[in-house]
Amino acid sequence: MFTGLVTDVGRVASVENANGIRRVTVRSKYRVEQLQMGASVQHSGVCLTLVEFGPDDEGSWWVVEAIPETLSRTTLGSWKPEMLVNLELSLKIGDELGGHLVYGHVDGLGTVRSVTPDGDSRRIKIEIVDGLAKFLAEKGSICVDGVSLTVSGVGKDDGAHWFEIAIIPHTWQVTTLGDVKAGDKVNLEVDMLARYVARMLEWRT
């Protein structure tokens, strides 16, 4: 379980495919003492398990593996060497919950429609599939590429649903959201509370 508060931006060092499994090596500033075999680390919104790790000059490196299901439902299928990824280690009992509860289970992909300056901040409009629209509400929570954010607006035009987020300068500078542009795909995880409320209402009707 995570909070959606990014604690490092890592770099993809290599990507290898073998027997339907994609092995990705990531380098990070995390100290090797912070890692353990089998630990869960959030990678731009995707919870992945460490299967190898060790120290390096920057801090540490590790290997994660992804199956075809993960590759087809997340942006991981398009990762390449030198790409940057938002990272967060899993919560420990007693840690501060500064964002919202995030599980690292991607619900779907969004498509960035526009990135608009708003003073020193940015507004990002993201198009979503119809099935995700019911989970989003203004002032609700959403996780975008592993970043916990507040929905600033929702709408539908040209037959497509969208939502908007406002990015403060700090988030713009310390996460990969500062590099997004129109047309990019992003990993989305809806708020767990919204998911269960929607499911309960389905059963009631």
C-alpha atoms as one frame of an Amber mdcrd trajectory, in Angstrom:
protein
   0.000   0.000   0.000   1.195   3.524  -0.828   0.249   7.194  -0.392   0.872
   8.626  -3.862   3.643  10.869  -2.512   6.640  10.354  -4.797   9.913   9.999
  -2.862  12.299   9.558  -5.789  12.387   9.670  -9.574  14.246   6.641 -10.872
  15.724   5.871 -14.272  15.119   2.787 -16.396  18.545   1.271 -17.013  17.558
  -1.673 -19.211  14.568  -3.606 -20.553  14.755  -7.285 -21.497  12.070  -9.630
 -22.824  12.243 -13.394 -22.345   9.533 -16.077 -22.444   6.713 -13.555 -22.165
   8.232 -11.786 -19.155   9.632  -8.266 -19.282  12.526  -7.625 -16.898  13.192
  -3.977 -16.126  16.258  -2.716 -14.271  15.746   0.565 -12.428  18.331   2.813
 -10.781  17.360   4.998  -7.837  18.728   7.211  -5.080  17.186   4.923  -2.452
  19.802   3.412  -0.163  20.194  -0.316  -0.605  19.397  -0.693   3.117  15.856
   0.513   2.351  15.237  -2.435   0.017  14.519  -6.116   0.522  13.894  -9.080
  -1.731  10.225  -9.416  -2.657   9.390  -5.882  -1.539   6.711  -3.901  -3.358
   7.717  -0.598  -4.951   5.392   1.663  -6.861   6.696   2.548 -10.327   4.679
   5.406 -11.888   1.529   3.970 -10.373   2.318   0.284 -10.917   3.087  -1.920
  -7.902   5.978  -4.208  -8.854   8.001  -6.760  -6.878  11.774  -6.562  -6.483
  13.363  -9.828  -7.658  16.994  -8.639  -7.582  18.708  -5.585  -6.116  22.064
  -4.161  -5.113  24.051  -0.966  -4.467  25.549   1.394  -7.034  27.161   4.822
  -7.119  23.801   6.644  -7.246  22.200   4.634  -4.450  20.762   1.322  -5.628
  19.525  -0.710  -8.558  16.856  -3.394  -8.769  15.037  -5.645 -11.206  11.274
  -6.036 -11.511   9.291  -8.337 -13.778   6.026  -7.715 -15.635   3.700 -10.225
 -17.280   1.693  -9.573 -20.473  -1.405  -8.595 -18.447   0.514  -5.758 -16.794
   2.130  -4.694 -20.055  -1.241  -4.451 -21.809  -2.991  -2.450 -19.079  -0.279
   0.045 -18.095   2.349   2.264 -19.697   5.008  -0.280 -18.722   4.708  -1.838
 -22.150   6.284   1.288 -23.676   9.101   1.814 -21.154  12.555   2.233 -22.644
  16.069   2.757 -21.242  16.680   6.275 -19.841  12.977   6.856 -19.153  12.194
   8.404 -15.768   9.680   6.808 -13.402   8.037   8.052 -10.209   8.955   5.841
  -7.244   7.498   5.208  -3.810   8.376   2.560  -1.244   5.479   0.768   0.439
   3.958   2.147   3.628   5.057   0.957   7.048   2.913   0.990  10.178   3.300
   4.439  11.722   4.210   6.252   8.480   2.464   9.541   7.784  -0.415   9.266
   5.312   0.026  12.514   3.429  -1.745  11.666   0.162  -4.509   9.055  -0.071
  -4.472   5.273   0.076  -3.026   3.962  -3.183  -2.661   0.271  -4.045  -0.578
   0.364  -7.204  -3.335  -1.415  -9.143  -3.852   0.525 -12.365  -7.525   0.845
 -13.353  -6.837   2.125 -16.840  -4.886   4.469 -19.054  -5.654   8.130 -19.587
  -4.598  10.300 -22.524  -3.269  13.785 -21.853  -5.345  16.266 -23.842  -3.613
  19.473 -22.843  -1.117  21.040 -20.452  -1.972  24.673 -19.723   0.073  27.156
 -17.645  -1.939  28.822 -14.866   0.358  31.346 -13.212   3.178  29.290 -11.699
   1.059  26.121 -11.722  -0.152  23.898 -14.563  -3.544  22.448 -15.433  -3.535
  19.037 -17.080  -6.663  17.747 -18.812  -6.804  13.967 -19.212  -9.263  11.993
 -21.340 -10.599   8.754 -19.856 -12.717   5.821 -20.994 -16.413   5.804 -20.081
 -15.956   3.062 -17.488 -13.742   5.239 -15.277 -15.838   8.413 -15.400 -18.258
   7.279 -12.672 -15.406   7.060 -10.160 -14.277  10.686 -10.538 -15.750  13.756
  -8.895 -14.544  17.312  -8.441 -12.419  17.582  -5.266 -12.054  13.793  -5.183
  -8.747  11.922  -5.274  -7.008  10.334  -8.264  -3.583   8.751  -8.693  -1.845
   9.730 -11.943   1.434   7.928 -12.722   1.821   7.225  -9.024   1.103  10.800
  -7.871  -1.781  11.480  -5.479  -3.760  14.430  -6.834  -7.058  16.244  -6.353
  -9.525  16.380  -9.238 -10.170  20.035 -10.059 -12.805  19.461 -12.725 -14.685
  16.798 -14.686 -16.606  16.953 -17.943 -17.527  15.431 -21.265 -17.227  16.849
 -24.750 -16.965  15.425 -28.260 -18.359  12.202 -26.793 -15.391  11.669 -24.451
 -15.075  12.012 -20.671 -12.211  13.942 -19.135 -10.944  15.250 -15.817  -8.551
  18.016 -14.909  -5.853  18.300 -12.259  -3.953  21.362 -11.060  -0.221  20.805
 -10.510   1.660  23.014  -8.036   5.254  24.017  -8.933   6.779  21.560  -6.414
   4.988  18.542  -7.909   5.830  19.785 -11.409   9.521  19.850 -10.521   9.954
  16.646  -8.478   7.844  14.151 -10.482   7.651  13.046 -14.099   4.434  15.061
 -14.542   6.656  17.999 -15.446   7.505  16.197 -18.699   4.022  15.182 -19.878
   2.606  16.559 -23.108  -0.567  16.219 -25.141  -0.992  12.688 -26.466   0.962
  10.973 -23.676  -0.564   7.981 -21.883  -0.663   7.963 -18.072  -1.482   5.260
 -15.526  -4.647   5.933 -13.515  -5.857   4.481 -10.230  -9.204   5.699  -8.912
  -9.871   6.272  -5.236 -10.655   2.969  -3.521 -13.603   4.497  -1.617 -15.197
   5.629  -4.894 -14.732   2.143  -6.340 -16.531   0.419  -3.459 -19.338   2.983
  -3.294 -19.985   2.516  -7.026 -20.043  -1.269  -6.582 -22.460  -1.048  -3.654
 -24.805   1.146  -5.685 -24.723  -1.389  -8.517 -25.872  -4.121  -6.140 -28.630
  -1.930  -4.697 -30.082  -1.310  -8.151
